[in-house]
Amino acid sequence: MELIQIYQIFHKAYGPQGWWPLSKGRNQTKHHSGPPSDSHDRWEIIVGAVLTQNTSWTNVEKAIENLNRAKLMDRDNLRKATVWKISELIKPSGYFRQKAERLKIIADYFSMHLKEGTIPAREELLKVKGIGPETADSILLYAFDQPYFVVDAYTRRIFSRLGLIDKDASYDKIQGFFMENLKEFRGKKKIEMFKEYHALIVEHAKRHCRTKAECGGCILKNQCRNAS
């Protein structure tokens, strides 16, 4: 089964996801499609990409709401805040002390090393403490509209169960598999498709392809070698 067929099945079943969710400065995040409209949106995506490490998006939303209320979604305000204060606000996201430290480091990086609107190089992002491949690619794809396919635990789980990848393959190898098999897409269409595909993978994993699979009603059950 080809990757584009799976994308089409997901899209038909679940519809457009409008990802990445953004708060627009409100105390509630809402789904949003297309590129970030301003620097606030871009920074919120970067913060969200860090906060979502090892937790669900529901928990991230709570942390973002807290940051908005405290006026710490502003990058300069966050840089001035103590790690303790940030930690208290982002507790819902888990690993809050570690993530607070990382947010301050990343805020410094974007403030000190990049002019507003400059697109960071992937290799430079990966040198920043707290930014691994998945976080870097989420930032590049969603905040800067760069064509990097994001590989997360859901991607690994779904496509290994389908027999298309090795569950123990490296991040770069899995990403390369997607990039190679979706290379017919170009420009803006490629970027928007990568965003939508990643969001649809998340949606499918939440509904069916959990750690313990919920195969009843799964739209890929007939293709999955792990189905019960």
C-alpha positions in Angstrom: 0.0 0.0 0.0 1.4 3.4 -1.0 1.8 6.3 1.4 -0.4 8.6 -0.7 -3.2 6.0 -0.6 -3.1 5.9 3.2 -3.1 9.7 3.2 -6.2 9.7 1.0 -8.0 7.2 3.2 -7.2 9.2 6.3 -8.3 12.4 4.8 -11.6 10.9 3.5 -12.4 9.4 6.9 -11.3 12.3 9.2 -11.4 15.4 7.0 -8.9 18.3 7.2 -7.4 18.7 10.6 -6.4 22.4 10.6 -3.2 21.8 12.4 -1.2 23.5 14.3 -3.7 24.6 17.0 -3.1 28.3 18.0 -4.5 30.4 20.8 -4.1 33.8 19.0 -3.4 35.2 22.5 -6.7 33.8 23.9 -7.0 31.4 26.8 -8.1 28.7 24.5 -6.4 27.1 21.4 -8.3 26.6 18.2 -7.4 24.7 15.1 -5.7 26.7 12.5 -4.6 25.9 8.9 -2.0 27.6 6.8 1.2 29.4 7.8 1.5 31.4 11.0 0.1 34.9 10.5 2.6 36.7 12.6 5.6 36.3 15.0 3.3 35.5 17.9 1.9 32.5 16.1 5.4 31.4 15.1 6.6 31.6 18.7 3.6 29.8 20.0 4.2 26.9 17.6 7.9 26.8 18.8 6.7 26.7 22.5 4.1 24.1 21.7 6.7 21.9 19.9 8.8 21.9 23.1 5.8 21.4 25.5 4.4 18.5 23.5 7.5 16.3 24.1 6.3 13.2 25.9 2.8 14.3 26.5 -0.6 14.8 24.9 -1.7 18.0 23.2 -4.6 18.3 25.7 -1.9 18.9 28.4 0.0 21.3 26.2 -3.2 23.4 25.7 -3.5 23.8 29.5 0.1 24.9 29.7 -0.3 27.4 26.9 -3.5 28.8 28.5 -1.5 29.4 31.7 1.3 31.1 29.8 -1.1 33.4 28.1 -2.8 34.4 31.3 0.6 35.2 32.8 1.7 37.2 29.7 4.6 34.7 29.2 3.7 33.7 25.7 5.6 36.8 24.9 9.2 35.7 24.1 10.9 38.6 25.9 8.7 38.2 29.0 9.5 34.5 29.1 13.3 35.2 28.8 13.0 37.5 31.9 10.9 35.0 34.0 12.4 32.6 36.4 12.6 28.9 35.7 10.5 28.3 38.8 7.7 30.6 37.6 7.6 29.0 34.1 7.7 25.6 35.7 4.6 26.3 37.7 2.7 27.5 34.7 3.6 24.6 32.4 3.1 21.8 35.0 0.2 20.2 33.0 2.7 19.4 30.2 4.9 17.2 32.5 8.7 17.3 32.9 8.0 20.9 33.7 11.3 21.9 35.2 13.3 20.5 32.3 10.9 22.1 29.8 11.1 25.5 31.5 14.9 25.4 31.3 14.6 24.5 27.6 12.1 27.2 26.8 14.4 29.8 28.2 17.4 28.5 26.2 15.3 28.4 23.0 13.9 31.9 23.7 17.5 33.1 24.0 18.5 31.4 20.8 15.7 32.9 18.7 16.2 36.3 20.3 20.0 36.5 20.1 20.9 34.5 17.0 18.0 35.1 14.5 16.6 38.2 13.1 12.8 38.3 13.0 11.6 36.3 10.0 14.9 34.5 9.5 14.5 30.8 8.8 16.8 28.7 11.1 18.9 25.9 9.5 18.0 22.5 10.7 21.5 21.6 11.7 21.7 24.8 13.8 18.4 24.0 15.6 19.7 20.5 16.5 22.6 22.1 18.3 20.2 23.9 20.7 19.6 22.1 24.0 16.1 20.6 24.1 15.6 20.5 20.3 15.8 17.0 18.8 14.9 15.9 15.3 11.1 15.7 15.9 11.0 19.1 17.6 13.2 20.7 15.0 11.1 19.4 12.1 7.9 20.5 13.8 9.3 24.0 14.2 10.5 24.1 10.6 7.4 22.7 9.1 4.7 24.5 11.1 6.4 27.7 12.2 8.6 28.4 9.1 6.8 26.5 6.3 9.8 24.3 5.4 9.2 20.9 3.8 10.3 18.5 6.6 8.2 15.5 7.3 7.7 15.1 11.1 8.2 11.6 12.5 6.7 11.0 15.9 5.8 7.9 18.0 2.5 7.6 16.2 4.1 7.5 12.8 6.5 4.8 13.9 3.6 2.8 15.5 1.1 3.0 12.6 3.5 2.4 9.8 5.4 -0.4 11.4 2.1 -2.2 12.2 1.3 -1.8 8.5 4.7 -3.4 7.6 6.0 -0.3 5.8 8.8 0.5 8.1 10.9 -1.1 10.8 9.7 0.1 14.3 13.4 0.3 15.4 14.6 2.3 12.3 16.3 5.6 13.0 14.4 8.9 12.8 16.3 9.9 9.7 15.6 6.6 7.9 11.8 6.8 8.6 11.7 10.5 7.5 13.7 9.6 4.4 11.1 6.9 3.5 8.3 9.5 3.7 10.2 12.2 1.8 11.2 9.8 -1.0 7.8 8.3 -1.4 6.0 11.7 -1.4 8.6 13.5 -3.6 6.1 14.1 -6.4 4.7 16.9 -4.4 6.3 20.3 -4.8 6.3 23.7 -3.2 3.4 24.9 -1.1 1.4 21.8 -1.9 4.1 19.6 -0.5 4.3 21.7 2.7 0.6 21.7 3.3 0.4 18.0 2.6 3.1 17.2 5.1 1.3 19.2 7.7 -2.0 17.5 7.0 -0.5 14.1 6.9 1.2 14.4 10.2 -2.1 15.7 11.8 -4.1 12.9 10.3 -1.6 10.3 11.7 -2.1 11.8 15.1 -5.9 11.6 14.7 -5.8 8.0 13.6 -3.5 7.0 16.4 -5.8 8.6 19.0 -8.8 6.8 17.6 -7.4 3.4 16.8 -3.7 2.9 16.7 -3.0 3.3 20.4 -0.3 1.4 22.4 -3.0 -1.3 22.8 -4.6 -1.2 19.4 -8.4 -0.5 19.1 -9.0 -2.3 15.8 -12.7 -2.2 15.8 -13.8 0.1 13.0 -10.2 0.9 12.0 -10.1 2.0 8.3 -6.8 0.2 7.8 -7.7 -3.0 9.6 -7.6 -5.1 6.4 -4.1 -3.8 5.5 -2.6 -4.1 9.0 -0.6 -7.2 9.9 -1.1 -6.3 13.6 -4.9 -6.2 13.5 -7.0 -8.3 15.8 
